[in-house]
Amino acid sequence: MANAKDGAAPIEGTRGTDMEERDAAKRSEEAEESRRRKQVFRETNLKPERPDDSFFRSLDSSVKRNTAAIKKLRAVSEETRPSLLEELKSVNLSKYLSEAVAAIVEAKLKTADIDAAVQVCSLLHIRYKHFTPQLLEALLKIFAPPPKGAPEAEEKGARLSKRRTALRLLTELLIAGVVTDSAALVGVIKELAKPDQAKDRDAAQAAGTLLVAFLKQAKEPLRLSSNATKDTPGPFSPPVLTEAECASILGHLGTFYTAAEALLLSEHKSLRALEAENAAVMTSKGELSEETTAAYEKQRKAYEQLLRTLSSLAELLERPAPDLPEDDTTRVTSGPAASVAPAGKEPAGPEPIWDDEDMRTFYEDLPDLRAFVPAVLLGEAEPKAEEPTKSDAGEAADGDEKGSPDKKGASGEKEAPEGEDKGLKNAQDNAALEALLQRLPKAGSRDLVDQIAVEVCYLNSKGTRKKLVRALFAVPRTALELVPYYTRLAATLASVMKDVAPMLLAMLEEEFNFLLPKKDQSKIETKIRNVHFLGELAKFKLAPPSLIFTCLRAYLDDLSGSNIDAACHLLESCGRFLYRTPDTSVRMSNLLDVLMRLKNAKNLDARQSTMVDNAFFQCKPPDRPATVVKHRPPLQEYIRRLIYTQLSASTIESVLRQLRKLPWGECSGYVAKVLGRVHKLQYANIHLVASLAAGFTKFHDDLPVTLVDQILEEIRAGLEDVGGGLARHQRRVAQMRFLGELYNYRIVDSPIVFDTLYLMLNYGVGTVQEAALDPPGDVFRIRLVLTLLETCGQFFDRGAAKRRLDRFLLYFQRYLLSKAAIPLDVEFDLQDTLASLRPKLIRLPRLEMALQAVTQQEAQEATLAEEEAARGIPPGAPEKAPKGRKKTIASRIADGSVSIVEGDTKGEWGEGEESESDDGSESERGGDKEDQNEGKAASDTEEEPGAGFGGEDTEGEGDEYVRVRQRAVSAEEEAEFDKELRAMVQESVEARKFEVRKGAALELAMPINIGAQKPGETTAGPEADAPAGGKAFRLVTRRGAKQQTRELIVPASSRLAISSRKKDDAEREEKQALKRIVLDYEEARASNESDFGGGAVRTGTRVLNKGGLLFSNSGARGRGGARGGGRYVGGGGGRCGTSLCRR
């Protein structure tokens, strides 16, 4: 087989040579054809045949068509070239040449778009005589010195790019014959190559970049070579530049290069001095400051850029590269661990090749098998007579491959008998080898792999090595974690078995060539295993870097399908190693740049794009500054730890106690600052900060004030921050939630909350900055409003706060309708919030209706203000709704008491006689007067949260009606109350069971034996008539165990007698009234039974209880305003909303 391979090699080499020759001939023909086309194109432009005036009159000269054509000129590119040329052929730009020139100059041209721009300029040059002079003048203005006061960033960035494009376009126009004034190009090069440009590092770098790009483009077409002579034929006839002009350009370039080389030497010397200073600082202090490290890195990068630019310029000018003195240039790294190697040591690499010490020892510290295995088994036994040379050993190895046996003493291998298992002495060796190979899949550590390597040496033979290589090659494709250990085994054995690594590498390379054209997903795992193995071999230096670059280049040539996965895994395997190795760093960096350009050019899916990014940054991590840790005093760190870390629902009291123990004079400001930064806490813990602030109100009343001022200022600053973007959204949401929690904990009042809500709607509206502060498509302010309403809006359900919220919701609807479109997630949050605050709220469908409703609301408020002014109520008086006041349009929309009719353009919302009440109910239209008065009284009773009773109204027979507010009680609360009441009563009974009862002062019970009346004796006691001038009472006394009574006459004018007489009169009247009511009730029931046959109660009946209260069923209704089907007397289940009247 070896002979066959040797015989095929020359044939394959001949075929490769023939293909290269054919490719070279084809490229030469293509270059010659391109040169002929350019020559014809140049001759056409040098002698243009311009049309006459009649031709221009046949073209379209309208402003619209010319404006469209000029607009397309600004976007000239290779893709738009055909359509643009057709457009320019059909319009007359005679009056718009200056606009056309400005559009071409301002176009952002890429390298691939230069040819398209040249063809457009050629068309305009042939048609319009005055186009080329204007274009040349505009291009030369770009190279003029920048005006005074120009931004430095523009000079370094955009201006340099614009100059590069203009220089390339000017050169191509000169080659194409559009521009014939070659002196203009010579003047530009002279200006760029002035020796003054080489006095400054940045200016020299910018000028050198432009000159290098110019030479790469125009060296061959313009014959800018020092070896060019008069007899050297040029690519174009006549030549673009004369010999004098070429010599002038080369002279200017040479002068610039000489001056720039001197600048480079000066920069090199300055860099060495800076490194020496850094080394001295490192020796004395052990570290460099961040400013020193940043300054060094900046100067070093600028030096490297200038060195690369001058090296490229020297190569193009055919001059030797800059000669720098040999030195011990060092490099420091950024961060606190920056270090500089002392003088006299080897220069450190750009970055350490290995990430840590363990990785370095795994790949570099391999065991020495000669220390564990006898030399005779490794083929290194000392010869007794004559030691064979290395060439003899190599010939012996070749003899083994051809089948000729070797001497055991010379080769060190066991003699391989003829048979199926070559290299195995007997069945025992074969069994031992099989057992050894069975242990390979379980060798998941460095020690196990090293032990297997030692044992393999005891079975050393050619057959053993072949079987071992096949076993290593057959690593399961799903067990990639074993590949590094298999590769370490191969690297360990390669030190004594020279054929292990080449055999394994050849098998992997052959598999790579077999899998390369296969892009189906079924082979992707095999591809990944193959490239992973190759990458590990490269890190153990068993595979040459050129092989890895060849494989990577093959994948990059066809970056699609499974090739993307394979390329990314290859880079993740060994890309970082090759990038950090000095010998391969540049080439790997170039391939990584190619990979990113292909990724940006191709339409990769999200998974593939992420894989490419991960592989790129795995090899070439981005330069990031070291994280700066802010050092704070211990007291501040303790405060932050308490609030940001330890604060929770279970520890809030402990945190408050700890904060109160702090020296308040020193840390009060910092505590307020930390409490105000609620965005650094979890969103669910914001209410805990408000609770802390409420806890401080009893001890430090200035802290809540400072905190409220701080949060309101930050909310306004968030509205003013135009460039904040999404980065500050989370912070602003947290601030609104915190403001709502401050209201919940009674630190701020409702006016502050509503002022903030209106600020969200009105800030920046109607100003010149409205488009920037509140764009039509921005809905983040809606999110802020919803956050605040969700936090504290449920408490605005009665009184003045309810009316304020109803008014705000009207303006909020106007704001919502002014937005272009509301996303679904915001719309869902809006619906949930409104449903929880105002379930009956009517959503206005159009902006016009919202504007009409706002206008009507403001008109009603103006009318009310006039009425209050007429009554003498000051403007700042507390808000209180007058009796019978009609509800505003905002309250009616919030209560759902208006109907929306599509097509209504007059803005009529209905003219009912509704009166305003706290709970949102309206009095029904019609009905008796008593009901309406009660509704009015209800509206007055609940002006402010916590009010008990409202005003009074006199009606009928002088009865005084008082409406009692009753809160709806749930069944659970009712049951809990009953349970607690029974427990309290039982406890009272148990406590008073053994208590000695004492009689009342005025109604002492008379003992029966004493109070018994004797025959013929008149009644003498409290009930008896008093004698003249007094009232008789019976006095009970006790002497020992015997009780005695005697009559006591009390004067009628005494307080005791008057009180007793009033009580007797009241009891007598109560008995008479109760008797009359019972008789009337019996009479009414009999009458109803006779008339209707039922048991209905007569309306208007009043029941008098013992306390003197009348329960009237007239106008009885619930809190919601809904009437019942019947009327009920007194208590029971039907007494919901019954009015209580006191006579």
Steps between C-alpha positions, in 0.01 A plus 500: 500500500790729571629444149164581357491822690852588391407436140187711518671798653670627179174466306313700759779762503484528118126544510529772762761686294284488188199634688704786644630589156150501355373718786788742450434521126130558565573777748739661254238497227242652733742774604580579136131515411436735792787722392360520142156597631649771718704628203189531286315663786789746548512594132126566503533738791808676364317585179135537601234556233258730677143540364358831380223709657221328305588173669458653846161647404375145439586395855292547812592827674231496768598578856343180628700268273823688556452499876439125493813447291714705737360310794606174334848643440547526876441125528713388205629145536574193293144374549333825393733568206278366214186681613694818574661508155161455336359779713784739412459428129140620508535828692659835424731604784637810331358728767574265790867417450605652830241291686613188314865566588414554866299176506790298355752652740276445802418139407634242745690282254651166582794347318269289285295807404787702350462348151129581498573860600763528225252382236241751619757779493606390151142527373460846648845602369414401143165682505577816699807709432503678836452191716862388530649836611237529774559142610877547515460820702269323750741208541796729561308685774492178700880503527515860614609559862210477745348827614583634841281367773423171325440208739802281557293181476385598151861550390601158624197304392257623238738742332768236452250260347366772273850588383580137426188463284562831321862410423399163360227656288731772370761241405246283316358804318850596389567146376163489320568829322213691659746729677789604276673741737763269652651795685203489737596150614864598532397797715291279728787255550738788563264639766464164673872421488629829637775451757293702749251212509770277648560722800187384680424134569128518423547709188775270374280197560207655311714615206685169486173307486381707203830467314512123551145466365593720201808297415317169525243629252711700255849355506454288188264723292706813566843329475604626845805278529858596551602230249276635222687651203410669175502170319266336752163473327207635699157345522336798325581709200556787532634458853294647784796685654811633339842390617554831675173466689582142603842608620343790692253269676771248587719780630229634726427150627867436569531825693197413709631152570834636620335747736253238626782254562672756720172551686470123547847482654409784733179323603695182554745677725218665696328165543820341633541783751141455618554128540812562704302730731228237533761239584641723775151556642430128493824432682425753774121471541411167343218635283412779257215744533212485256590836347859391437391172343242671278755758382751229418247291309389802298855593404593140416197450273570827318862393453397161360255661255766740375748214464256294291416798280864586430586134436226483235615830349859378486395183323299696240788745446739205470707626789635310800277481805564746786816405680429494871770435760484168678377549852319330777161653428250383753129527534272548800151379543211706627352465842638472850716202407695697241863408489804586296788264448825636633778601269707221355220241494324355196203705385169367618245384243187697422298278732567178687438199279327303775223630719631352823776281639294180491440535129866566438611193690243284320631593156867552570607288798494152351643201689843374400442136407871428508485538876232230534571256217824314432690638207506161326122510461519846348764408241767704677717221653872569499666295223777263602710532191377767269204739548296556188461856382170681462503442126548130556208501744286677244594244232415227746158653557448514122604139480228416752240661280619302198488173689870433567560381860730697733742382757354515849810655651524768232137606475397444860168353388376148543536292189169495316407157376316453174124487552186694543606687816836643404718629782341288773720232642228278636143491615590642841628822347189517283271459802697756700471750217125445466455551872706817476291635213181425693621739770540791259136622504520518879827696504353835597793635699863586443633234738306217332624603155861517619469156656364356174793654312747319726320169455491538121878528499525150649306372195696706251492364147387621163171313517436637847554854380268456204224357714548777752479770233180347360353493851592863556356597163175319580413722796117520525367809326271569793785487756698810409616536859737204440678661204748706710599189701538286185717773350712517816552124473615538139730790592651305788570199281629718214815576696609135475283367215559727205235346275195538730435868440551490119266200463228665707542831319483333159176321591342822626609694191361235271170507690493879475537490121224239483257700715571844353258483202225340711268764644209288619421504871560126538878555487516804723599310818777319314624830359506657843692206647750517213577872535505473878765226476704709256481801730620300800788359295597858412507600867728205576710612198443169322317667209668787316315835511496508122269197500256675734504814287440291188199331659361830625549665162317210333201556725508876449499456121158335534356634823158340500313212657701270721824674398405786733472263796827329413687830457369632831600183687845510343546858622371416846740208515829664401422851374595667827827305512597599146395863553714533811800324348729770358587308182137446398328799657490719190368230270236390747392861550457541124290185475283616790440830321405308186259291705325808640475662158343185359262486792387857437468440126304175526146466627566261786227392738508593867665175613779515243560869560530436873742212440723719284502779758583257780784344302641840406498635854632170634809553288518877517327637807401867481717752678317600813623730771546352841201529728549794731389417852373802682634521852261638759538566871397210726197689627364546149567137414307399810204718401495353150518150640205562731276647228610316186576157646335439835173686453203262479152466644632306800798727574351845441464578870857391569631709211310803626647460849851467361461811284369699796812411697726664242655843563220689327687824459766330286296259291150648463570621147647170390209303647257715300714451189503121536129484577427705189683259269219246501599370155786312663258287701268228386179642363293308754692656793438864411212523745742405778703814434183708527423323827848589626444863406168497686677356804744793500223761511467466878869558563643697206226698329746657257586166333160443331504857368846452352399166356185637335691794351763263369255260335296781341816659363614170351160446339520840333862437399389177335251695289771746400754230411458474124803278441445264793335236285410160630779499757303716744153352446525250782617774735209727407245224552644430845481870587131518411428189703688654794297822478178298515626308802587828673135600458385164635707556813358855542830679434366699203148625432280446199574845343863397454394175335261677262755770421740225397233330290421822315875561461523170311234619255598864453879527532650622176164504319456808285870590503760485226652192664178301504616263224811415702350493849180312418498353148163385363612137501644502853267340757735485795324785678184288486688223678607746770145624553368144521771410751401786729127429467549129568694585815269751668199554273273269701493758781346768277150354526306767691475865571717764340769244407244308296398810307864586436568153363189516278624829361849363441367191321321730254827680418678165495261374232575809293872423534446136401306596189774743397750213467554334163457141617513328837674160518296204612684449828442862600138476391446193717656672801282803436183292488590319823575824683182676389293193582633499854459876557187586300318189377226711336736742327410574139795494259459781250555369146626816329727789582232753398263368765773515763576861409130590523470330837805687631359829374167434671679398823702821502185704433325336795800568723503865392129534580551345841789733572281799417227372731745451786638849443146637513439322831822642639690174514874566462680317214722300736217371718460123542300341226142418600216409273186712554166336547334387180795591280487330162776247438775608265553334166817333637309335785220393269745341257673324789166371633380390157191723516539639147443328171738524207328536164713451191479795266418749776678815401337746738649352814165462677542273801146514647333749733383299803434635846757276661650612826850408601572249775810345644450144389422583141122444520243731350155578627237359278301736288154562634381351827385670810663805642619321808713263292665786316575683822650187645721466191613858545570439864700192408719704266574744779578242762814368338700798390825370643615147583415413856197733535220350704176694441399763255275801507145519621172561320167596645189357344141402572385547854823633633669161526878510493646238265857388536654265243730240649794378290529126517800320358430176322609216725599165359373172635841411640525829690146456632575151627824614661320787671228271634760260631691775681176650638388166645841450656491846654147453637590161643808646664292780653244255630767283657663803659175631648367165616631541852471878516272650762224687321418850607165660444445814304514824684144598409338158464605299800296185513297485821521175697182297477464446872545868570306626201191289580211724566297441819122503492363845518839660430536739208778470241798713583790489258633647185184416311269671748394858459720738689357698784467870468835662446697176451531149361493189715771237479560191713835479672643154577750463785678201653585431860692180534310235310168688515374742232268787582316754283363839563341767292711794376347820365716675239416856389346524153761753387795269569689336217413152623129569487513670161701214343263239637199687371645537149575131483149407603354730232727350230404146587136592494526663158696203360229263614231711337693530173570129485134429567395736217748348251386149574139596449580678170701201381210262572260731325729535190550127473128436517439764233764359264375145540152610413613705195781288345483175678872524589722612779673806346606775739371848454749735356622783708465311829745601767605281789615662820760312698580537864772755434266733323622429142260461215576248228340634185457289190435802285759532226705208628776407254849355499836677461507427137177686438301193393152475635347182644183340378320552835532702816588355837426626849762500772793261491541162339646409165322776315640795693782570261543873477211587735503866612523580870311804624523660840187688621 
